[in-house]
Structure formats: C-alpha cells, structure tokens
Amino acid sequence: MAGLAPEGSHFDARQFDAKMNELISGDAQEFFTSYDEVHESFDAMGLQENLLRGIYAYGFEKPSAIQQRGIVPFCKGLDVIQQAQSGTGKTATFCSGILQQLDYGLLDCQALVLAPTRELAQQIEKVMRALGDYLGVKVHACVGGTSVREDQRILSSGVHVVVGTPGRVFDMLRRQSLRPDYIKMFVLDEADEMLSRGFKDQFNVIAMHVLSYWTPSTYHLPLEIYFQLVDILLT
C-alpha cells in the first residue's frame, strides 16, 4: 500500500503504513501475528456443506493463494488484515468467512461491508448472494443513486448482510433504518481507496456505531486497539 492518495486527499498511505508498523511493534505487538496455516482445497476448510455448494457452483475449483490462507482465520472469527493483488479472490475470501459465521435463524444485520464505490459494493453483493445461494442468505447493497425508501423497506424486512458505500450506510444509521445491535463482522474493502475519497467523517461515525455495540465475546483485541486502528485510518 505504498504511495500517496490522489490529489486533494488528506490520506497518506505511507504514513498509514508507518503508524500501523508502530502499533504492531509497540504495546499491541502481542495481538498481531501472521497466519501461516494453508488449506489447499475448499473441502479441507471445514465449511458448511451448502456454502461449499455455492463456492463450487460459482465456478471455483481450487482456492487461490489468499483464499488458502484467508478464509479459515476469518471463519474462526479472528481479526484479519489481508492484502493481495486485484483479481486474486479477496472478495470471495471475506464473503465466505461471513457466510460461514452467519446465524441464518436471526434475520438482523450481522455483517457490514464498506466499499469505496457503488460499483464495487454492488459487485460484492452479487458475489455474496451467489456464494450464499444454498444458504438462503439475505444481502442488500446500500449505495448512492438508489431509492432511500426502498433501502429502508428492505432493511426493515430483515437482512443478514449489508454491503454499502459510506455515505448511504451513514444515512441509514442516522435514520435508524440500519441497526448495529447485531453486527458482529465489519469489513472494509479497499480501505485506503475509501479514505482517499473523503469519507473519513462518515467512516468515523459508522465505526463508532459498530464498535460501541461490540462485547468481549465479539472482539478478540482489547477494544482500545480497535479504536487505535480507527484513529490510524483517520489520520
């Protein structure tokens, strides 16, 4: 994640990397580790049968490098930072982790995925829906340029996962149409790109809403470490 954000942005990727390294090497060092376990097949990951059906129906045969390392720690509920080139299967990685952990008997938003653009959010929604087809997942994309009332209607009827851009998700939280009470998974896709687009204030409110409802059974790091990570992202 080297280099600077586009002109006009206050997000400095080099500064972010430096502060992350400082955090990891400092007081929080004991909470960060690399995950070296590799699973060379989806069948070896301990995934639900209906999730495996969705993965294979989508066209996957063998997991990519990031999927071999990234799906299982997500499924275990660990806090994960993943970096890989475009087109390597990152989206399917976190979608699989989310789908594995959802309580399908609870029709409330349990996972929130933020993306920097409407197009990316809608693509994530399509992948989530396809992989979770045999699980009966209910997922909705909250993005700008669409009907606010339709978003409110769908959210009030109940969804398991919300994928959205910061502006519309912020609006849904403000209107109390999206409730953070049951959100136990919070994913930032292309976080550096999102923050370079000027969503810092909205991201801050969204993160505080989500984190404020977390309990010790939800998070694995001390809560102050999460807030430090948010502060680094917003610097």
One Martini backbone bead per residue (centre of mass of N, CA, C, O) as a GRO file, in nm:
protein
  235
    1MET     BB    1   0.060   0.061   0.022
    2ALA     BB    2   0.201   0.257  -0.156
    3GLY     BB    3   0.177   0.583  -0.149
    4LEU     BB    4  -0.036   0.829  -0.255
    5ALA     BB    5  -0.301   0.994  -0.266
    6PRO     BB    6  -0.494   1.176  -0.418
    7GLU     BB    7  -0.552   1.476  -0.497
    8GLY     BB    8  -0.707   1.626  -0.201
    9SER     BB    9  -0.604   1.431  -0.002
   10HIS     BB   10  -0.526   1.325   0.349
   11PHE     BB   11  -0.429   1.048   0.262
   12ASP     BB   12  -0.141   0.858   0.380
   13ALA     BB   13  -0.002   0.560   0.315
   14ARG     BB   14   0.276   0.581   0.450
   15GLN     BB   15   0.171   0.673   0.724
   16PHE     BB   16  -0.004   0.431   0.776
   17ASP     BB   17   0.219   0.214   0.771
   18ALA     BB   18   0.388   0.337   0.999
   19LYS     BB   19   0.166   0.322   1.221
   20MET     BB   20   0.114   0.022   1.205
   21ASN     BB   21   0.402  -0.065   1.279
   22GLU     BB   22   0.403   0.077   1.553
   23LEU     BB   23   0.169  -0.077   1.676
   24ILE     BB   24   0.276  -0.371   1.633
   25SER     BB   25   0.564  -0.302   1.790
   26GLY     BB   26   0.421  -0.240   2.044
   27ASP     BB   27   0.174  -0.293   2.271
   28ALA     BB   28   0.022  -0.476   2.029
   29GLN     BB   29   0.204  -0.720   1.945
   30GLU     BB   30   0.051  -0.967   2.086
   31PHE     BB   31  -0.207  -0.934   1.866
   32PHE     BB   32   0.001  -0.993   1.628
   33THR     BB   33  -0.011  -1.216   1.337
   34SER     BB   34   0.066  -1.455   1.134
   35TYR     BB   35  -0.095  -1.675   0.889
   36ASP     BB   36   0.026  -2.012   0.795
   37GLU     BB   37  -0.218  -2.162   0.725
   38VAL     BB   38  -0.287  -2.414   0.474
   39HIS     BB   39  -0.552  -2.461   0.223
   40GLU     BB   40  -0.583  -2.655  -0.080
   41SER     BB   41  -0.893  -2.682  -0.006
   42PHE     BB   42  -1.224  -2.637   0.061
   43ASP     BB   43  -1.280  -2.910   0.212
   44ALA     BB   44  -1.048  -2.839   0.444
   45MET     BB   45  -1.213  -2.582   0.598
   46GLY     BB   46  -1.497  -2.650   0.736
   47LEU     BB   47  -1.742  -2.602   0.565
   48GLN     BB   48  -2.036  -2.570   0.472
   49GLU     BB   49  -2.207  -2.743   0.245
   50ASN     BB   50  -2.372  -2.498   0.118
   51LEU     BB   51  -2.117  -2.329   0.068
   52LEU     BB   52  -1.970  -2.523  -0.116
   53ARG     BB   53  -2.185  -2.525  -0.334
   54GLY     BB   54  -2.154  -2.222  -0.400
   55ILE     BB   55  -1.855  -2.222  -0.477
   56TYR     BB   56  -1.875  -2.431  -0.711
   57ALA     BB   57  -2.107  -2.290  -0.870
   58TYR     BB   58  -1.926  -2.030  -0.928
   59GLY     BB   59  -1.630  -2.192  -1.026
   60PHE     BB   60  -1.469  -2.306  -0.810
   61GLU     BB   61  -1.191  -2.540  -0.741
   62LYS     BB   62  -0.939  -2.370  -0.632
   63PRO     BB   63  -0.773  -2.203  -0.414
   64SER     BB   64  -0.622  -1.935  -0.365
   65ALA     BB   65  -0.380  -1.799  -0.184
   66ILE     BB   66  -0.571  -1.621  -0.006
   67GLN     BB   67  -0.778  -1.849   0.047
   68GLN     BB   68  -0.587  -2.053   0.190
   69ARG     BB   69  -0.536  -1.825   0.432
   70GLY     BB   70  -0.818  -1.639   0.475
   71ILE     BB   71  -1.078  -1.801   0.551
   72VAL     BB   72  -1.033  -1.944   0.826
   73PRO     BB   73  -0.976  -1.701   1.017
   74PHE     BB   74  -1.249  -1.576   0.962
   75CYS     BB   75  -1.421  -1.822   1.060
   76LYS     BB   76  -1.288  -1.792   1.359
   77GLY     BB   77  -1.307  -1.468   1.424
   78LEU     BB   78  -1.076  -1.318   1.333
   79ASP     BB   79  -0.856  -1.061   1.294
   80VAL     BB   80  -0.818  -0.921   0.957
   81ILE     BB   81  -0.540  -0.859   0.729
   82GLN     BB   82  -0.560  -0.815   0.372
   83GLN     BB   83  -0.325  -0.869   0.093
   84ALA     BB   84  -0.380  -0.822  -0.266
   85GLN     BB   85  -0.429  -0.859  -0.572
   86SER     BB   86  -0.613  -0.819  -0.825
   87GLY     BB   87  -0.796  -1.115  -0.894
   88THR     BB   88  -0.745  -1.327  -0.622
   89GLY     BB   89  -1.013  -1.347  -0.416
   90LYS     BB   90  -1.100  -1.152  -0.180
   91THR     BB   91  -1.407  -1.143  -0.184
   92ALA     BB   92  -1.454  -1.452  -0.139
   93THR     BB   93  -1.312  -1.463   0.128
   94PHE     BB   94  -1.501  -1.277   0.306
   95CYS     BB   95  -1.768  -1.402   0.221
   96SER     BB   96  -1.716  -1.684   0.335
   97GLY     BB   97  -1.671  -1.596   0.628
   98ILE     BB   98  -1.949  -1.476   0.669
   99LEU     BB   99  -2.133  -1.718   0.583
  100GLN     BB  100  -2.024  -1.915   0.806
  101GLN     BB  101  -2.122  -1.714   1.067
  102LEU     BB  102  -2.408  -1.701   1.027
  103ASP     BB  103  -2.738  -1.652   1.155
  104TYR     BB  104  -3.021  -1.771   0.987
  105GLY     BB  105  -3.234  -1.725   1.234
  106LEU     BB  106  -3.130  -1.418   1.209
  107LEU     BB  107  -3.303  -1.122   1.087
  108ASP     BB  108  -3.016  -0.956   1.105
  109CYS     BB  109  -2.756  -0.751   1.100
  110GLN     BB  110  -2.415  -0.910   1.105
  111ALA     BB  111  -2.293  -0.763   0.841
  112LEU     BB  112  -2.045  -0.513   0.738
  113VAL     BB  113  -1.975  -0.366   0.414
  114LEU     BB  114  -1.723  -0.155   0.291
  115ALA     BB  115  -1.713   0.064   0.001
  116PRO     BB  116  -1.604   0.315  -0.227
  117THR     BB  117  -1.815   0.200  -0.442
  118ARG     BB  118  -2.096   0.111  -0.602
  119GLU     BB  119  -1.980  -0.110  -0.788
  120LEU     BB  120  -1.839  -0.275  -0.569
  121ALA     BB  121  -2.079  -0.326  -0.383
  122GLN     BB  122  -2.249  -0.476  -0.601
  123GLN     BB  123  -2.042  -0.701  -0.648
  124ILE     BB  124  -2.040  -0.814  -0.363
  125GLU     BB  125  -2.336  -0.885  -0.352
  126LYS     BB  126  -2.326  -1.096  -0.581
  127VAL     BB  127  -2.124  -1.287  -0.448
  128MET     BB  128  -2.276  -1.336  -0.184
  129ARG     BB  129  -2.534  -1.448  -0.316
  130ALA     BB  130  -2.404  -1.684  -0.470
  131LEU     BB  131  -2.255  -1.831  -0.234
  132GLY     BB  132  -2.548  -1.814  -0.056
  133ASP     BB  133  -2.779  -1.965  -0.209
  134TYR     BB  134  -2.796  -2.240  -0.017
  135LEU     BB  135  -2.847  -2.055   0.261
  136GLY     BB  136  -3.041  -1.797   0.240
  137VAL     BB  137  -2.927  -1.525   0.195
  138LYS     BB  138  -2.955  -1.178   0.304
  139VAL     BB  139  -2.870  -0.914   0.078
  140HIS     BB  140  -2.767  -0.558   0.077
  141ALA     BB  141  -2.732  -0.261  -0.115
  142CYS     BB  142  -2.601   0.054   0.005
  143VAL     BB  143  -2.643   0.315  -0.230
  144GLY     BB  144  -2.604   0.552  -0.431
  145GLY     BB  145  -2.869   0.627  -0.663
  146THR     BB  146  -3.096   0.524  -0.477
  147SER     BB  147  -3.360   0.433  -0.292
  148VAL     BB  148  -3.429   0.506   0.029
  149ARG     BB  149  -3.702   0.364   0.073
  150GLU     BB  150  -3.607   0.087  -0.025
  151ASP     BB  151  -3.394   0.046   0.185
  152GLN     BB  152  -3.586   0.064   0.428
  153ARG     BB  153  -3.768  -0.171   0.350
  154ILE     BB  154  -3.553  -0.396   0.342
  155LEU     BB  155  -3.438  -0.358   0.627
  156SER     BB  156  -3.715  -0.402   0.778
  157SER     BB  157  -3.742  -0.708   0.666
  158GLY     BB  158  -3.452  -0.823   0.658
  159VAL     BB  159  -3.098  -0.888   0.706
  160HIS     BB  160  -2.766  -1.019   0.717
  161VAL     BB  161  -2.639  -0.822   0.490
  162VAL     BB  162  -2.438  -0.523   0.441
  163VAL     BB  163  -2.364  -0.336   0.149
  164GLY     BB  164  -2.159  -0.028   0.125
  165THR     BB  165  -2.146   0.302   0.127
  166PRO     BB  166  -2.079   0.542   0.350
  167GLY     BB  167  -2.310   0.743   0.291
  168ARG     BB  168  -2.559   0.545   0.304
  169VAL     BB  169  -2.495   0.406   0.570
  170PHE     BB  170  -2.499   0.661   0.739
  171ASP     BB  171  -2.796   0.728   0.675
  172MET     BB  172  -2.921   0.464   0.791
  173LEU     BB  173  -2.821   0.514   1.078
  174ARG     BB  174  -2.949   0.793   1.122
  175ARG     BB  175  -3.248   0.666   1.061
  176GLN     BB  176  -3.256   0.369   1.192
  177SER     BB  177  -3.260   0.138   0.962
  178LEU     BB  178  -2.976   0.070   1.070
  179ARG     BB  179  -2.875  -0.175   1.298
  180PRO     BB  180  -2.591  -0.254   1.521
  181ASP     BB  181  -2.659  -0.475   1.741
  182TYR     BB  182  -2.569  -0.753   1.544
  183ILE     BB  183  -2.292  -0.669   1.463
  184LYS     BB  184  -1.989  -0.893   1.410
  185MET     BB  185  -1.907  -0.786   1.114
  186PHE     BB  186  -1.627  -0.583   0.978
  187VAL     BB  187  -1.571  -0.458   0.646
  188LEU     BB  188  -1.289  -0.330   0.457
  189ASP     BB  189  -1.280  -0.235   0.127
  190GLU     BB  190  -1.045  -0.056   0.024
  191ALA     BB  191  -0.959   0.159   0.250
  192ASP     BB  192  -0.769   0.362   0.110
  193GLU     BB  193  -0.968   0.446  -0.112
  194MET     BB  194  -1.197   0.542   0.071
  195LEU     BB  195  -1.030   0.768   0.225
  196SER     BB  196  -0.941   0.925  -0.039
  197ARG     BB  197  -1.262   1.017  -0.088
  198GLY     BB  198  -1.372   1.158   0.193
  199PHE     BB  199  -1.496   0.939   0.436
  200LYS     BB  200  -1.402   0.988   0.732
  201ASP     BB  201  -1.646   1.090   0.897
  202GLN     BB  202  -1.836   0.857   0.827
  203PHE     BB  203  -1.655   0.628   0.920
  204ASN     BB  204  -1.637   0.712   1.214
  205VAL     BB  205  -1.937   0.676   1.282
  206ILE     BB  206  -1.966   0.384   1.197
  207ALA     BB  207  -1.748   0.262   1.380
  208MET     BB  208  -1.869   0.359   1.650
  209HIS     BB  209  -2.134   0.214   1.626
  210VAL     BB  210  -2.024  -0.074   1.610
  211LEU     BB  211  -1.824  -0.081   1.857
  212SER     BB  212  -2.037  -0.001   2.083
  213TYR     BB  213  -2.177  -0.309   2.052
  214TRP     BB  214  -1.945  -0.453   2.146
  215THR     BB  215  -1.818  -0.748   2.292
  216PRO     BB  216  -1.602  -0.974   2.424
  217SER     BB  217  -1.735  -1.197   2.222
  218THR     BB  218  -1.655  -1.031   1.953
  219TYR     BB  219  -1.370  -0.954   2.044
  220HIS     BB  220  -0.996  -0.999   2.048
  221LEU     BB  221  -0.930  -0.725   2.106
  222PRO     BB  222  -0.881  -0.465   2.258
  223LEU     BB  223  -1.078  -0.196   2.217
  224GLU     BB  224  -0.845   0.018   2.195
  225ILE     BB  225  -0.724  -0.102   1.933
  226TYR     BB  226  -0.951  -0.035   1.744
  227PHE     BB  227  -0.936   0.272   1.791
  228GLN     BB  228  -0.647   0.298   1.688
  229LEU     BB  229  -0.708   0.202   1.401
  230VAL     BB  230  -0.907   0.425   1.337
  231ASP     BB  231  -0.713   0.660   1.385
  232ILE     BB  232  -0.517   0.579   1.161
  233LEU     BB  233  -0.718   0.595   0.925
  234LEU     BB  234  -0.789   0.914   1.000
  235THR     BB  235  -0.490   1.052   0.961
   0.00000   0.00000   0.00000
